């Protein structure tokens, strides 16, 4: 059986540990009337009334064991200063209800 002093010390240590975790979360999470920001190091997620911004100097990875869909009520744009690679282990469909343009200095067809 633990002594009352030892029990009080354990509770105090647990409380301090929880307080430190809350302080870390408060430091990472900033909010105002106009935005909610979660920041860890150089990575930042900002949610505003006009949208969501993800900024990082690292890698953004999305994983799912189910389907992954991107829906937009307007345009979708993908840009890269390097290469872009799209791969499918099954069928890949590229379709347009209007004009489909393929542009490049070289276009290889396999």
Biopython code that builds the backbone (N, CA, C, O; Angstrom):
import numpy as np
from Bio.PDB.StructureBuilder import StructureBuilder

atoms = [
    (1, "UNK", "N", (0.849, -1.168, 0.000)),
    (1, "UNK", "CA", (0.000, 0.000, 0.000)),
    (1, "UNK", "C", (0.897, 1.235, 0.000)),
    (1, "UNK", "O", (1.827, 1.341, 0.800)),
    (2, "UNK", "N", (0.607, 2.164, -0.905)),
    (2, "UNK", "CA", (1.406, 3.377, -1.003)),
    (2, "UNK", "C", (1.029, 4.341, 0.113)),
    (2, "UNK", "O", (-0.130, 4.445, 0.514)),
    (3, "UNK", "N", (2.029, 5.029, 0.590)),
    (3, "UNK", "CA", (1.799, 6.053, 1.608)),
    (3, "UNK", "C", (1.054, 7.231, 1.001)),
    (3, "UNK", "O", (1.183, 7.485, -0.197)),
    (4, "UNK", "N", (0.274, 7.958, 1.802)),
    (4, "UNK", "CA", (-0.458, 9.112, 1.268)),
    (4, "UNK", "C", (0.456, 10.134, 0.604)),
    (4, "UNK", "O", (0.066, 10.754, -0.385)),
    (5, "UNK", "N", (1.673, 10.323, 1.131)),
    (5, "UNK", "CA", (2.608, 11.281, 0.533)),
    (5, "UNK", "C", (3.038, 10.807, -0.856)),
    (5, "UNK", "O", (3.144, 11.606, -1.787)),
    (6, "UNK", "N", (3.284, 9.503, -0.988)),
    (6, "UNK", "CA", (3.691, 8.949, -2.280)),
    (6, "UNK", "C", (2.554, 9.062, -3.283)),
    (6, "UNK", "O", (2.789, 9.367, -4.452)),
    (7, "UNK", "N", (1.329, 8.822, -2.841)),
    (7, "UNK", "CA", (0.181, 8.959, -3.735)),
    (7, "UNK", "C", (0.024, 10.414, -4.186)),
    (7, "UNK", "O", (-0.257, 10.676, -5.356)),
    (8, "UNK", "N", (0.203, 11.350, -3.267)),
    (8, "UNK", "CA", (0.100, 12.776, -3.606)),
    (8, "UNK", "C", (1.184, 13.156, -4.608)),
    (8, "UNK", "O", (0.931, 13.939, -5.523)),
    (9, "UNK", "N", (2.380, 12.616, -4.446)),
    (9, "UNK", "CA", (3.474, 12.902, -5.371)),
    (9, "UNK", "C", (3.165, 12.345, -6.754)),
    (9, "UNK", "O", (3.439, 13.004, -7.757)),
    (10, "UNK", "N", (2.596, 11.133, -6.827)),
    (10, "UNK", "CA", (2.231, 10.544, -8.120)),
    (10, "UNK", "C", (1.174, 11.391, -8.822)),
    (10, "UNK", "O", (1.271, 11.620, -10.028)),
    (11, "UNK", "N", (0.177, 11.854, -8.091)),
    (11, "UNK", "CA", (-0.866, 12.702, -8.658)),
    (11, "UNK", "C", (-0.267, 14.008, -9.145)),
    (11, "UNK", "O", (-0.611, 14.491, -10.223)),
    (12, "UNK", "N", (0.649, 14.591, -8.335)),
    (12, "UNK", "CA", (1.288, 15.853, -8.719)),
    (12, "UNK", "C", (2.110, 15.680, -9.996)),
    (12, "UNK", "O", (2.077, 16.550, -10.867)),
    (13, "UNK", "N", (2.847, 14.571, -10.124)),
    (13, "UNK", "CA", (3.648, 14.316, -11.321)),
    (13, "UNK", "C", (2.756, 14.123, -12.546)),
    (13, "UNK", "O", (3.072, 14.621, -13.626)),
    (14, "UNK", "N", (1.645, 13.402, -12.385)),
    (14, "UNK", "CA", (0.708, 13.204, -13.494)),
    (14, "UNK", "C", (0.100, 14.532, -13.916)),
    (14, "UNK", "O", (-0.064, 14.794, -15.108)),
    (15, "UNK", "N", (-0.235, 15.369, -12.944)),
    (15, "UNK", "CA", (-0.815, 16.684, -13.242)),
    (15, "UNK", "C", (0.191, 17.552, -13.985)),
    (15, "UNK", "O", (-0.163, 18.211, -14.963)),
    (16, "UNK", "N", (1.429, 17.558, -13.536)),
    (16, "UNK", "CA", (2.461, 18.357, -14.211)),
    (16, "UNK", "C", (2.710, 17.858, -15.627)),
    (16, "UNK", "O", (2.894, 18.653, -16.549)),
    (17, "UNK", "N", (2.716, 16.536, -15.796)),
    (17, "UNK", "CA", (2.899, 15.962, -17.125)),
    (17, "UNK", "C", (1.764, 16.391, -18.055)),
    (17, "UNK", "O", (2.004, 16.763, -19.204)),
    (18, "UNK", "N", (0.536, 16.339, -17.557)),
    (18, "UNK", "CA", (-0.615, 16.760, -18.346)),
    (18, "UNK", "C", (-0.534, 18.256, -18.663)),
    (18, "UNK", "O", (-0.832, 18.668, -19.785)),
    (19, "UNK", "N", (-0.139, 19.058, -17.695)),
    (19, "UNK", "CA", (-0.001, 20.504, -17.911)),
    (19, "UNK", "C", (1.042, 20.798, -18.986)),
    (19, "UNK", "O", (0.856, 21.700, -19.803)),
    (20, "UNK", "N", (2.145, 20.032, -18.988)),
    (20, "UNK", "CA", (3.184, 20.233, -20.006)),
    (20, "UNK", "C", (2.653, 19.862, -21.383)),
    (20, "UNK", "O", (2.953, 20.549, -22.359)),
    (21, "UNK", "N", (1.870, 18.789, -21.482)),
    (21, "UNK", "CA", (1.303, 18.388, -22.778)),
    (21, "UNK", "C", (0.313, 19.428, -23.283)),
    (21, "UNK", "O", (0.291, 19.740, -24.474)),
    (22, "UNK", "N", (-0.501, 19.961, -22.390)),
    (22, "UNK", "CA", (-1.456, 21.006, -22.778)),
    (22, "UNK", "C", (-0.704, 22.240, -23.237)),
    (22, "UNK", "O", (-1.104, 22.866, -24.219)),
    (23, "UNK", "N", (0.363, 22.607, -22.563)),
    (23, "UNK", "CA", (1.162, 23.772, -22.950)),
    (23, "UNK", "C", (1.764, 23.574, -24.340)),
    (23, "UNK", "O", (1.795, 24.507, -25.143)),
    (24, "UNK", "N", (2.244, 22.356, -24.627)),
    (24, "UNK", "CA", (2.792, 22.067, -25.957)),
    (24, "UNK", "C", (1.709, 22.195, -27.014)),
    (24, "UNK", "O", (1.952, 22.757, -28.082)),
    (25, "UNK", "N", (0.519, 21.681, -26.731)),
    (25, "UNK", "CA", (-0.588, 21.769, -27.675)),
    (25, "UNK", "C", (-1.001, 23.216, -27.887)),
    (25, "UNK", "O", (-1.238, 23.625, -29.024)),
    (26, "UNK", "N", (-1.094, 23.998, -26.817)),
    (26, "UNK", "CA", (-1.455, 25.410, -26.939)),
    (26, "UNK", "C", (-0.424, 26.167, -27.767)),
    (26, "UNK", "O", (-0.775, 27.065, -28.532)),
    (27, "UNK", "N", (0.854, 25.803, -27.613)),
    (27, "UNK", "CA", (1.902, 26.454, -28.395)),
    (27, "UNK", "C", (1.763, 26.115, -29.882)),
    (27, "UNK", "O", (1.961, 26.976, -30.739)),
    (28, "UNK", "N", (1.423, 24.864, -30.183)),
    (28, "UNK", "CA", (1.292, 24.423, -31.575)),
    (28, "UNK", "C", (0.001, 24.906, -32.213)),
    (28, "UNK", "O", (-0.053, 25.116, -33.425)),
    (29, "UNK", "N", (-1.031, 25.083, -31.414)),
    (29, "UNK", "CA", (-2.348, 25.430, -31.928)),
    (29, "UNK", "C", (-2.645, 26.892, -31.628)),
    (29, "UNK", "O", (-2.721, 27.298, -30.468)),
    (30, "UNK", "N", (-2.813, 27.676, -32.688)),
    (30, "UNK", "CA", (-3.124, 29.083, -32.525)),
    (30, "UNK", "C", (-4.451, 29.327, -33.204)),
    (30, "UNK", "O", (-4.695, 28.806, -34.292)),
    (31, "UNK", "N", (-5.311, 30.107, -32.584)),
    (31, "UNK", "CA", (-6.581, 30.393, -33.228)),
    (31, "UNK", "C", (-6.952, 31.848, -33.015)),
    (31, "UNK", "O", (-6.534, 32.489, -32.051)),
    (32, "UNK", "N", (-7.744, 32.342, -33.939)),
    (32, "UNK", "CA", (-8.283, 33.694, -33.840)),
    (32, "UNK", "C", (-9.691, 33.633, -34.417)),
    (32, "UNK", "O", (-10.172, 32.561, -34.784)),
    (33, "UNK", "N", (-10.344, 34.774, -34.495)),
    (33, "UNK", "CA", (-11.682, 34.806, -35.079)),
    (33, "UNK", "C", (-11.642, 34.490, -36.572)),
    (33, "UNK", "O", (-12.658, 34.103, -37.148)),
    (34, "UNK", "N", (-10.474, 34.653, -37.206)),
    (34, "UNK", "CA", (-10.383, 34.505, -38.653)),
    (34, "UNK", "C", (-9.732, 33.209, -39.103)),
    (34, "UNK", "O", (-9.889, 32.811, -40.257)),
    (35, "UNK", "N", (-8.994, 32.535, -38.206)),
    (35, "UNK", "CA", (-8.310, 31.319, -38.645)),
    (35, "UNK", "C", (-8.011, 30.399, -37.471)),
    (35, "UNK", "O", (-8.025, 30.797, -36.307)),
    (36, "UNK", "N", (-7.738, 29.149, -37.835)),
    (36, "UNK", "CA", (-7.268, 28.147, -36.891)),
    (36, "UNK", "C", (-5.991, 27.593, -37.494)),
    (36, "UNK", "O", (-5.993, 27.127, -38.634)),
    (37, "UNK", "N", (-4.899, 27.639, -36.740)),
    (37, "UNK", "CA", (-3.598, 27.229, -37.270)),
    (37, "UNK", "C", (-3.012, 26.160, -36.362)),
    (37, "UNK", "O", (-2.994, 26.304, -35.139)),
    (38, "UNK", "N", (-2.532, 25.086, -36.978)),
    (38, "UNK", "CA", (-1.790, 24.050, -36.263)),
    (38, "UNK", "C", (-0.405, 24.032, -36.863)),
    (38, "UNK", "O", (-0.252, 23.812, -38.064)),
    (39, "UNK", "N", (0.618, 24.261, -36.036)),
    (39, "UNK", "CA", (1.976, 24.347, -36.556)),
    (39, "UNK", "C", (2.914, 23.517, -35.704)),
    (39, "UNK", "O", (2.909, 23.605, -34.476)),
    (40, "UNK", "N", (3.730, 22.701, -36.385)),
    (40, "UNK", "CA", (4.784, 21.934, -35.751)),
    (40, "UNK", "C", (6.027, 22.121, -36.597)),
    (40, "UNK", "O", (6.054, 21.702, -37.754)),
    (41, "UNK", "N", (7.047, 22.736, -36.049)),
    (41, "UNK", "CA", (8.263, 23.007, -36.813)),
    (41, "UNK", "C", (7.945, 23.878, -38.015)),
    (41, "UNK", "O", (7.318, 24.929, -37.879)),
    (42, "UNK", "N", (8.379, 23.441, -39.198)),
    (42, "UNK", "CA", (8.130, 24.196, -40.434)),
    (42, "UNK", "C", (6.863, 23.751, -41.150)),
    (42, "UNK", "O", (6.602, 24.204, -42.264)),
    (43, "UNK", "N", (6.071, 22.878, -40.541)),
    (43, "UNK", "CA", (4.838, 22.404, -41.161)),
    (43, "UNK", "C", (3.650, 23.124, -40.536)),
    (43, "UNK", "O", (3.595, 23.315, -39.322)),
    (44, "UNK", "N", (2.697, 23.521, -41.382)),
    (44, "UNK", "CA", (1.594, 24.354, -40.916)),
    (44, "UNK", "C", (0.305, 23.993, -41.653)),
    (44, "UNK", "O", (0.300, 23.822, -42.872)),
    (45, "UNK", "N", (-0.780, 23.881, -40.898)),
    (45, "UNK", "CA", (-2.117, 23.720, -41.463)),
    (45, "UNK", "C", (-2.922, 24.928, -41.003)),
    (45, "UNK", "O", (-3.039, 25.182, -39.804)),
    (46, "UNK", "N", (-3.469, 25.661, -41.944)),
    (46, "UNK", "CA", (-4.254, 26.849, -41.616)),
    (46, "UNK", "C", (-5.653, 26.701, -42.199)),
    (46, "UNK", "O", (-5.810, 26.449, -43.393)),
    (47, "UNK", "N", (-6.662, 26.857, -41.359)),
    (47, "UNK", "CA", (-8.056, 26.765, -41.785)),
    (47, "UNK", "C", (-8.679, 28.142, -41.624)),
    (47, "UNK", "O", (-8.690, 28.710, -40.532)),
    (48, "UNK", "N", (-9.202, 28.675, -42.740)),
    (48, "UNK", "CA", (-9.874, 29.964, -42.712)),
    (48, "UNK", "C", (-11.240, 29.813, -43.367)),
    (48, "UNK", "O", (-11.586, 28.740, -43.863)),
    (49, "UNK", "N", (-12.008, 30.888, -43.366)),
    (49, "UNK", "CA", (-13.321, 30.856, -44.007)),
    (49, "UNK", "C", (-13.199, 30.679, -45.517)),
    (49, "UNK", "O", (-14.147, 30.225, -46.159)),
    (50, "UNK", "N", (-12.058, 31.025, -46.092)),
    (50, "UNK", "CA", (-11.878, 30.929, -47.540)),
    (50, "UNK", "C", (-11.217, 29.638, -47.989)),
    (50, "UNK", "O", (-11.161, 29.367, -49.189)),
    (51, "UNK", "N", (-10.708, 28.824, -47.046)),
    (51, "UNK", "CA", (-10.099, 27.575, -47.465)),
    (51, "UNK", "C", (-9.132, 27.008, -46.454)),
    (51, "UNK", "O", (-9.051, 27.478, -45.319)),
    (52, "UNK", "N", (-8.394, 25.985, -46.877)),
    (52, "UNK", "CA", (-7.424, 25.290, -46.042)),
    (52, "UNK", "C", (-6.080, 25.317, -46.762)),
    (52, "UNK", "O", (-5.997, 24.993, -47.947)),
    (53, "UNK", "N", (-5.030, 25.704, -46.043)),
    (53, "UNK", "CA", (-3.687, 25.722, -46.617)),
    (53, "UNK", "C", (-2.796, 24.766, -45.845)),
    (53, "UNK", "O", (-2.764, 24.785, -44.615)),
    (54, "UNK", "N", (-2.071, 23.927, -46.582)),
    (54, "UNK", "CA", (-1.049, 23.059, -46.019)),
    (54, "UNK", "C", (0.287, 23.582, -46.507)),
    (54, "UNK", "O", (0.500, 23.702, -47.714)),
    (55, "UNK", "N", (1.190, 23.894, -45.590)),
    (55, "UNK", "CA", (2.520, 24.370, -45.976)),
    (55, "UNK", "C", (3.558, 23.564, -45.215)),
    (55, "UNK", "O", (3.464, 23.405, -43.998)),
    (56, "UNK", "N", (4.554, 23.053, -45.940)),
    (56, "UNK", "CA", (5.628, 22.308, -45.301)),
    (56, "UNK", "C", (6.856, 22.310, -46.196)),
    (56, "UNK", "O", (6.751, 22.404, -47.419)),
    (57, "UNK", "N", (8.004, 22.207, -45.579)),
    (57, "UNK", "CA", (9.226, 22.007, -46.360)),
    (57, "UNK", "C", (9.499, 20.511, -46.482)),
    (57, "UNK", "O", (10.468, 20.099, -47.121)),
    (58, "UNK", "N", (8.644, 19.707, -45.870)),
    (58, "UNK", "CA", (8.784, 18.253, -45.913)),
    (58, "UNK", "C", (7.844, 17.631, -46.924)),
    (58, "UNK", "O", (7.453, 18.271, -47.901)),
    (59, "UNK", "N", (7.487, 16.391, -46.687)),
    (59, "UNK", "CA", (6.647, 15.612, -47.584)),
    (59, "UNK", "C", (5.213, 15.592, -47.072)),
    (59, "UNK", "O", (4.984, 15.494, -45.867)),
    (60, "UNK", "N", (4.251, 15.683, -47.979)),
    (60, "UNK", "CA", (2.847, 15.508, -47.638)),
    (60, "UNK", "C", (2.442, 14.140, -48.187)),
    (60, "UNK", "O", (2.577, 13.876, -49.381)),
    (61, "UNK", "N", (1.952, 13.289, -47.317)),
    (61, "UNK", "CA", (1.594, 11.932, -47.718)),
    (61, "UNK", "C", (0.152, 11.665, -47.317)),
    (61, "UNK", "O", (-0.231, 11.893, -46.170)),
    (62, "UNK", "N", (-0.645, 11.184, -48.259)),
    (62, "UNK", "CA", (-2.027, 10.804, -48.001)),
    (62, "UNK", "C", (-2.134, 9.308, -48.251)),
    (62, "UNK", "O", (-1.782, 8.833, -49.331)),
    (63, "UNK", "N", (-2.616, 8.563, -47.266)),
    (63, "UNK", "CA", (-2.752, 7.113, -47.414)),
    (63, "UNK", "C", (-4.166, 6.702, -47.055)),
    (63, "UNK", "O", (-4.766, 7.231, -46.119)),
    (64, "UNK", "N", (-4.686, 5.758, -47.806)),
    (64, "UNK", "CA", (-5.986, 5.184, -47.494)),
    (64, "UNK", "C", (-6.014, 3.756, -47.986)),
    (64, "UNK", "O", (-5.361, 3.423, -48.975)),
    (65, "UNK", "N", (-6.760, 2.913, -47.308)),
    (65, "UNK", "CA", (-6.948, 1.552, -47.794)),
    (65, "UNK", "C", (-8.210, 1.481, -48.643)),
    (65, "UNK", "O", (-8.522, 0.445, -49.231)),
    (66, "UNK", "N", (-8.937, 2.606, -48.700)),
    (66, "UNK", "CA", (-10.140, 2.690, -49.536)),
    (66, "UNK", "C", (-9.892, 3.598, -50.730)),
    (66, "UNK", "O", (-8.747, 3.857, -51.099)),
    (67, "UNK", "N", (-10.958, 4.070, -51.320)),
    (67, "UNK", "CA", (-10.863, 4.961, -52.476)),
    (67, "UNK", "C", (-10.373, 6.340, -52.049)),
    (67, "UNK", "O", (-10.562, 6.754, -50.906)),
    (68, "UNK", "N", (-9.747, 7.035, -52.974)),
    (68, "UNK", "CA", (-9.309, 8.414, -52.759)),
    (68, "UNK", "C", (-9.899, 9.246, -53.892)),
    (68, "UNK", "O", (-9.641, 8.971, -55.063)),
    (69, "UNK", "N", (-10.679, 10.249, -53.555)),
    (69, "UNK", "CA", (-11.348, 11.067, -54.568)),
    (69, "UNK", "C", (-11.033, 12.539, -54.332)),
    (69, "UNK", "O", (-10.925, 12.992, -53.192)),
    (70, "UNK", "N", (-10.889, 13.267, -55.418)),
    (70, "UNK", "CA", (-10.743, 14.719, -55.356)),
    (70, "UNK", "C", (-11.902, 15.306, -56.135)),
    (70, "UNK", "O", (-12.069, 15.015, -57.319)),
    (71, "UNK", "N", (-12.705, 16.131, -55.479)),
    (71, "UNK", "CA", (-13.861, 16.762, -56.119)),
    (71, "UNK", "C", (-13.682, 18.267, -56.029)),
    (71, "UNK", "O", (-13.267, 18.788, -54.994)),
    (72, "UNK", "N", (-13.991, 18.950, -57.092)),
    (72, "UNK", "CA", (-13.938, 20.408, -57.072)),
    (72, "UNK", "C", (-15.121, 20.947, -57.863)),
    (72, "UNK", "O", (-15.485, 20.399, -58.904)),
    (73, "UNK", "N", (-15.709, 22.008, -57.369)),
    (73, "UNK", "CA", (-16.802, 22.664, -58.074)),
    (73, "UNK", "C", (-16.283, 23.613, -59.137)),
    (73, "UNK", "O", (-17.064, 24.200, -59.885)),
    (74, "UNK", "N", (-14.979, 23.765, -59.208)),
    (74, "UNK", "CA", (-14.347, 24.642, -60.204)),
    (74, "UNK", "C", (-13.146, 23.899, -60.794)),
    (74, "UNK", "O", (-13.233, 22.699, -61.054)),
    (75, "UNK", "N", (-12.057, 24.579, -61.002)),
    (75, "UNK", "CA", (-10.873, 24.006, -61.645)),
    (75, "UNK", "C", (-9.979, 23.286, -60.652)),
    (75, "UNK", "O", (-9.981, 23.596, -59.461)),
    (76, "UNK", "N", (-9.214, 22.320, -61.150)),
    (76, "UNK", "CA", (-8.182, 21.637, -60.372)),
    (76, "UNK", "C", (-6.869, 21.845, -61.113)),
    (76, "UNK", "O", (-6.793, 21.649, -62.326)),
    (77, "UNK", "N", (-5.843, 22.242, -60.380)),
    (77, "UNK", "CA", (-4.537, 22.482, -60.994)),
    (77, "UNK", "C", (-3.475, 21.745, -60.206)),
    (77, "UNK", "O", (-3.439, 21.823, -58.978)),
    (78, "UNK", "N", (-2.602, 21.023, -60.913)),
    (78, "UNK", "CA", (-1.464, 20.353, -60.296)),
    (78, "UNK", "C", (-0.226, 20.923, -60.948)),
    (78, "UNK", "O", (-0.081, 20.869, -62.169)),
    (79, "UNK", "N", (0.670, 21.469, -60.142)),
    (79, "UNK", "CA", (1.910, 22.057, -60.667)),
    (79, "UNK", "C", (3.093, 21.491, -59.904)),
    (79, "UNK", "O", (2.994, 21.207, -58.710)),
    (80, "UNK", "N", (4.198, 21.331, -60.587)),
    (80, "UNK", "CA", (5.420, 20.861, -59.944)),
    (80, "UNK", "C", (6.615, 21.514, -60.613)),
    (80, "UNK", "O", (6.645, 21.654, -61.835)),
    (81, "UNK", "N", (7.596, 21.913, -59.823)),
    (81, "UNK", "CA", (8.833, 22.426, -60.418)),
    (81, "UNK", "C", (9.717, 21.269, -60.847)),
    (81, "UNK", "O", (10.691, 21.468, -61.572)),
    (82, "UNK", "N", (9.386, 20.058, -60.404)),
    (82, "UNK", "CA", (10.087, 18.839, -60.810)),
    (82, "UNK", "C", (9.181, 17.978, -61.652)),
    (82, "UNK", "O", (8.383, 18.492, -62.436)),
    (83, "UNK", "N", (9.291, 16.697, -61.504)),
    (83, "UNK", "CA", (8.514, 15.742, -62.288)),
    (83, "UNK", "C", (7.172, 15.433, -61.619)),
    (83, "UNK", "O", (7.021, 15.584, -60.406)),
    (84, "UNK", "N", (6.211, 15.002, -62.423)),
    (84, "UNK", "CA", (4.928, 14.504, -61.923)),
    (84, "UNK", "C", (4.775, 13.084, -62.453)),
    (84, "UNK", "O", (4.992, 12.826, -63.637)),
    (85, "UNK", "N", (4.399, 12.169, -61.568)),
    (85, "UNK", "CA", (4.236, 10.783, -61.968)),
    (85, "UNK", "C", (2.854, 10.311, -61.535)),
    (85, "UNK", "O", (2.469, 10.486, -60.379)),
    (86, "UNK", "N", (2.110, 9.715, -62.460)),
    (86, "UNK", "CA", (0.820, 9.116, -62.157)),
    (86, "UNK", "C", (0.888, 7.663, -62.584)),
    (86, "UNK", "O", (1.243, 7.367, -63.725)),
    (87, "UNK", "N", (0.549, 6.752, -61.677)),
    (87, "UNK", "CA", (0.644, 5.323, -61.972)),
    (87, "UNK", "C", (-0.602, 4.625, -61.479)),
    (87, "UNK", "O", (-1.207, 5.025, -60.485)),
    (88, "UNK", "N", (-0.973, 3.590, -62.177)),
    (88, "UNK", "CA", (-2.105, 2.766, -61.749)),
    (88, "UNK", "C", (-1.749, 1.301, -62.002)),
    (88, "UNK", "O", (-1.211, 0.965, -63.057)),
    (89, "UNK", "N", (-2.044, 0.445, -61.051)),
    (89, "UNK", "CA", (-1.803, -0.984, -61.270)),
    (89, "UNK", "C", (-2.940, -1.582, -62.088)),
    (89, "UNK", "O", (-2.839, -2.703, -62.588)),
    (90, "UNK", "N", (-4.019, -0.825, -62.216)),
    (90, "UNK", "CA", (-5.146, -1.244, -63.051)),
    (90, "UNK", "C", (-5.293, -0.283, -64.215)),
    (90, "UNK", "O", (-4.298, 0.211, -64.747)),
    (91, "UNK", "N", (-6.508, -0.018, -64.609)),
    (91, "UNK", "CA", (-6.799, 0.865, -65.735)),
    (91, "UNK", "C", (-6.697, 2.322, -65.305)),
    (91, "UNK", "O", (-7.140, 2.683, -64.214)),
    (92, "UNK", "N", (-6.114, 3.159, -66.159)),
    (92, "UNK", "CA", (-6.095, 4.597, -65.928)),
    (92, "UNK", "C", (-6.889, 5.243, -67.051)),
    (92, "UNK", "O", (-6.646, 4.968, -68.226)),
    (93, "UNK", "N", (-7.818, 6.086, -66.699)),
    (93, "UNK", "CA", (-8.663, 6.760, -67.671)),
    (93, "UNK", "C", (-8.387, 8.254, -67.605)),
    (93, "UNK", "O", (-8.415, 8.859, -66.533)),
    (94, "UNK", "N", (-8.119, 8.836, -68.764)),
    (94, "UNK", "CA", (-8.011, 10.283, -68.882)),
    (94, "UNK", "C", (-9.106, 10.698, -69.843)),
    (94, "UNK", "O", (-9.117, 10.276, -71.000)),
    (95, "UNK", "N", (-10.028, 11.524, -69.370)),
    (95, "UNK", "CA", (-11.169, 11.898, -70.208)),
    (95, "UNK", "C", (-11.470, 13.376, -70.033)),
    (95, "UNK", "O", (-11.237, 13.952, -68.971)),
    (96, "UNK", "N", (-11.986, 13.974, -71.083)),
    (96, "UNK", "CA", (-12.406, 15.368, -71.031)),
    (96, "UNK", "C", (-13.694, 15.497, -71.824)),
    (96, "UNK", "O", (-13.827, 14.882, -72.882)),
    (97, "UNK", "N", (-14.644, 16.281, -71.338)),
    (97, "UNK", "CA", (-15.886, 16.477, -72.081)),
    (97, "UNK", "C", (-15.703, 17.532, -73.165)),
    (97, "UNK", "O", (-16.581, 17.731, -74.005)),
    (98, "UNK", "N", (-14.563, 18.200, -73.139)),
    (98, "UNK", "CA", (-14.246, 19.197, -74.159)),
    (98, "UNK", "C", (-12.921, 18.805, -74.802)),
    (98, "UNK", "O", (-12.785, 17.675, -75.272)),
    (99, "UNK", "N", (-11.962, 19.685, -74.835)),
    (99, "UNK", "CA", (-10.668, 19.428, -75.480)),
    (99, "UNK", "C", (-9.691, 18.795, -74.504)),
    (99, "UNK", "O", (-9.581, 19.230, -73.358)),
    (100, "UNK", "N", (-8.977, 17.763, -74.961)),
    (100, "UNK", "CA", (-7.898, 17.153, -74.192)),
    (100, "UNK", "C", (-6.602, 17.490, -74.910)),
    (100, "UNK", "O", (-6.436, 17.155, -76.083)),
    (101, "UNK", "N", (-5.689, 18.145, -74.223)),
    (101, "UNK", "CA", (-4.424, 18.544, -74.834)),
    (101, "UNK", "C", (-3.269, 17.865, -74.126)),
    (101, "UNK", "O", (-3.204, 17.853, -72.897)),
    (102, "UNK", "N", (-2.356, 17.301, -74.902)),
    (102, "UNK", "CA", (-1.102, 16.770, -74.369)),
    (102, "UNK", "C", (0.026, 17.635, -74.954)),
    (102, "UNK", "O", (0.181, 17.731, -76.172)),
    (103, "UNK", "N", (0.797, 18.251, -74.076)),
    (103, "UNK", "CA", (1.851, 19.136, -74.551)),
    (103, "UNK", "C", (3.170, 18.707, -73.934)),
    (103, "UNK", "O", (3.206, 18.318, -72.766)),
    (104, "UNK", "N", (4.226, 18.768, -74.677)),
    (104, "UNK", "CA", (5.549, 18.444, -74.198)),
    (104, "UNK", "C", (6.545, 18.509, -75.329)),
    (104, "UNK", "O", (6.171, 18.432, -76.499)),
    (105, "UNK", "N", (7.815, 18.652, -74.985)),
    (105, "UNK", "CA", (8.813, 18.676, -76.043)),
    (105, "UNK", "C", (8.900, 17.317, -76.718)),
    (105, "UNK", "O", (9.179, 17.236, -77.914)),
    (106, "UNK", "N", (8.666, 16.254, -75.968)),
    (106, "UNK", "CA", (8.588, 14.897, -76.509)),
    (106, "UNK", "C", (7.418, 14.187, -75.851)),
    (106, "UNK", "O", (7.278, 14.232, -74.629)),
    (107, "UNK", "N", (6.594, 13.545, -76.625)),
    (107, "UNK", "CA", (5.503, 12.748, -76.081)),
    (107, "UNK", "C", (5.708, 11.321, -76.551)),
    (107, "UNK", "O", (5.658, 11.032, -77.747)),
    (108, "UNK", "N", (5.942, 10.420, -75.581)),
    (108, "UNK", "CA", (6.174, 9.011, -75.897)),
    (108, "UNK", "C", (4.872, 8.248, -75.737)),
    (108, "UNK", "O", (4.139, 8.443, -74.767)),
    (109, "UNK", "N", (4.594, 7.383, -76.690)),
    (109, "UNK", "CA", (3.419, 6.518, -76.610)),
    (109, "UNK", "C", (3.913, 5.094, -76.607)),
    (109, "UNK", "O", (4.691, 4.699, -77.476)),
    (110, "UNK", "N", (3.467, 4.321, -75.636)),
    (110, "UNK", "CA", (3.944, 2.954, -75.519)),
    (110, "UNK", "C", (2.870, 1.985, -75.977)),
    (110, "UNK", "O", (3.082, 0.772, -75.954)),
]
sb = StructureBuilder()
sb.init_structure("model")
sb.init_model(0)
sb.init_chain("A")
sb.init_seg("    ")
for serial, (resi, resn, name, xyz) in enumerate(atoms, 1):
    if name == "N":
        sb.init_residue(resn, " ", resi, " ")
    sb.init_atom(name, np.array(xyz, "f"), 0.0, 1.0, " ", f" {name:<3s}", serial, name[0])
structure = sb.get_structure()
